[in-house]
Structures are given as structure tokens and as C-alpha cells.
Amino acid sequence: MLTACYWNGICQSSLLVKKIHRTRADIIWQVYKDGYLRQVHLKENWSRSGKTISRRLLNDKAYFSFLKKEIEKAEGRADLFRKKFCNEDLVKLSFKKLIVAAEKIKELWFDYDIINVPAWFWGGDQFRELVKKNLRIPEVEFLTLSTPVKKTFVSQLEFDLLSAAVLIKNKKSNLGETAIKLSDKYGWIPFGYDGPEYWGKEYFIKEIKNNFSSAEKKLKIITAADKENLKQREEIIKKFKLTKQQLGQIGKLNYLALWTDERKKVDFGLSYCYAKILWEIERRFNISYVNLKYLLTEELPLVQSQKEKFLGLSEQRIKNEFTAEFKNGKIKFLTPREQKEFLNNNKEKPGDGIIKGFVASKGLKEKYEGRVKILFTPEDVKKVKTGDFVVASMTTPDYILAMKKAAGFITDEGGITCHAAIVSREMGKPCIIGTKIATQVLKDGDLVEIDTGRGIVRKKYK
């Protein structure tokens, strides 16, 4: 929906981004239709920004150190706010205080994303190529090194859940207390940007109990796999006699991959806090949560005095295709005439059933065949069956249940450090990213052939 997307547009085009990273998005367009978003960047702007940031990551030690330090500080501020806010009784807060809290959430989001996002979003892929060129090692070995040793949140969740099940089964830990801790750490995963699901205490009690019988066996498998991955990593480092400087570059690449994952924790957690405010406004003024998500944060204060006007405005945005333009950290909605001209100049070209992208993970072989399931929202996760290939604009942690069942992943968006890329390498599954058109060309049930040697997805007609 609108809120998280327009916050992203404002962040990426802001003057502060240029001050920090020496580049920014001069202009971004976001096309909204039927509750879905297509974001458009200028190709030359994207290329220039990637070149600027990737070179700074490679050569400017102070730049990376600054990013790392500021990301940790911004995450700490957001986490502190979230924990305090979750204990607030919003019913007792005045409308003015609700609006102040909404603005604070937006501010915390900006503080984090302005530092975090440009580094991996624009610079990640070009930096990867610079590092790969410097290392001069084969792609398979390079993929192993560029996958972080630290687990993503979804992998760490599985490990923590199994560990909790073992401890509780052996009466070394309290079930209720452990479930609360897991909820505080991982409850945001299924919420995404829009919710409404959030994993609370009862969810984790059920999951812990479900793992009582198999936890120890699964933990041994995970631990053995982790040890094997570390061993492979050490053997590659030794085989190619990588220098301290080269290992430092790999370390930066690993951080970029982790930042994409950790960003979800911060942004999804803040989105949950923001949603709680909208739910309280919904209760007070009888305006649905969905309608409120289609209002800008700065429009919320006027809901109290001009309810019908802004209810009508949000309904118009929900029912009609519209395009938002971002310049200098500000949003502008295109007129119908401007939008028509823009859409005519930026039509996607689906092609003839052959989809090209970038190989994020090869899996165990170079060619695969299977049926696809298209995911537009977390609700679509339910239709994925074991062995299907997940096709999505991009994957996020709230797709993890589908990703565990899937044979592999295909995305419209994403770079080599994106969520799908990292999770696919953790799982050892094939993944093609950055196709731009996969969700447009493919339909549920289509049979596809995936060539991870060439980065091609081919629709099969049989």
C-alpha cells in the first residue's frame, strides 16, 4: 500500500542521501494499480549512483565505517521506540499524541533507510563485481564467500525455535517466557509492511510444541551444515591465498547482504507500530485501516476535522491507477494527462515467454523444471505446494513458509544482496533475480525451465 512505498520514495530522493552517499535518485516514479506497485528509476541515475557508491565502498574506509556505525545507532533508536510503544495503551492517548507518534515512526524510518538502503540497493551489485574482479576466483567459490556466515533472521528463527524446544522439553526453560522472547524478536516477520498478522506468544507456544519430537535431530543437521559451510569457506580462502585486504572486501559484501535482511526487522517493526496507530484511528473515526494506509502521514491530522474529504481521497486512490513522482524528498501526484504520457513512455515489454535475469544461486544443478506460483501478498503463500517455484516482485521474510516448500525462486527485482539471493544460498536452492517482468509473463501453474547457467527462465508450452 501507499505508506511504506512513499516513505521509500522520499528517502531515496532526499538531499540528505546525497550529503551522506554523494549521490541520490534525482527522480523516482511509483505506479499504483489494484493495490500493487511498480517503481521506475532513471537508468542513467541508477548506473551513476551504483558506480559512485560501489567505488566508495571499495576505496573509502571512512565511508563504510561511518555507515556501519550509523546503522547500528539508528537501529538502536528504532528498537528502543518500538519496545516502549508496544506497551502504550493507545486508547488513552489523545489524537494529537497519536499523530505525533506517527510522525516519529516516519522519522525513525527515514533515519535508518537513508543510511542503510543506498549502500546495497544502488551499490551492492556493482561492488560485488568489483570485489569479484579483484579476487579472480570462480563464481561457485565466490558465491560461497559472498554469503554471510551470520544467519538471516528466518534461518536464525528456525535455529532458536528448535533450541527452545529442546530446552523446554528437557525442563531447562519456561515455555511461556521463551515464547514471549521469541515473539519480541521475530513477531514482525509475517507482518511485512501491511499486516495484519503478527506472531505473538500463542503462536510460538504452538510452534515450540510442534517441534518437540524432531528438534534435536534437526539441530544436528543444521549444526553440521553450518560447520561444513565454514570449512568450505576456509578452504577457499586458503586455496586462493586471499589477502587481508581481499578478506576485508568480502566482509563488506557480507555486511551489505545482512543490511538488506536487518532492514526488514527495523522497517517491519516500525510498520507494525504505525499500523497500531491506524487501527486506533479506525476505531475512533470509523475509517477503515486500508483507507488510512492510502493517506500520507501528513494527511492524517486532517482526518479528525475533514473526515469525508479524506475518506473520499483514499477511496479514489484505492479504486484508480495513479502515479506518484518524487524529487528532492517530496511527493507529487501526476495529473491524468501527465500520468498517461508517463505510462506511454515507460511500458514494460513482456517478451515471448523467455525471461532473463541474474543468477543469485545455482542450487545443485544448472537446469530445473517445475510449476510456478505467483505471490503478490503474504496471503498468496498458502497456495504454494512442495516443489513449486515461487515467483514474486521481491521476497521478504513474510514469504518464508512458501520459500521453505519451494524448489526455487524467481523475482522481478533485487540485486545480489537482496533477500531472495541470500535466503536461496542459505537453502541451497536456485534463484533468478532482477527479471523485471516475471510476474507479468508467468501465471499460476505455468511450467517453466530454469537455466541457472545462463540466468534464463523459459515458459514451456506443454
VENKA-V287453 format. One line per field, one symbol per residue. phi: phi as a letter, one per 20 degrees, with the letter a starting at -180 (. if undefined). burial: + if it has 16 or more other C-alpha atoms within 10 Angstrom, else -. Layout:
phi=???
burial=???
//
This chain:
phi=.fgfffffffgfdfffgffedmaaefbcdcddblndccdcdfgfffffffffffffffddffffffggffffffffffffffffffefeffeefffffffffffffffgfgfffeffggefeegfffgffffffflcggffffffeegffffffffgffffffffffffeldbeffffffffffecgfgffmecmefbfdgfffffffffdgfdgfffffffffffffffffffffgffelfefffffffgffffgffffffffgffffffffffffffffgffdldfgfgffedfgfeggeffecgffeffffffffecfbcddcblmcdceffgfffgffffecffdgndndddbdeebemebeccbaedceddcgffgfefdgnfdfdbgbecgfefffffffeacccfdodfdfgfffffffemdfbddmfmcgfefecgnfecdddefdmcddfddb
burial=++++++++++++++++++--+-+++++++++++---+-------++-+++++++-+++-----+--++-++--++--++-++--+----+----+--++-++++++-+++++++++++++++++++++--++--+------++++++++-+++++-+-+-+++++++++-----+--+++-+++-++++++++++-+++++--++--++-++--+--++------+--+---+--++--------+--++++++++++++++++++++++++++++++++++----+-+++++++++--++-+---+--++--+--++--+++++++++-+-------+--------------++++++++++---++++++++++++--+--++--+++++++++++++-+++++++++++++++++++++++++--+++++++++++-++-+-+++++++--+++++---
//
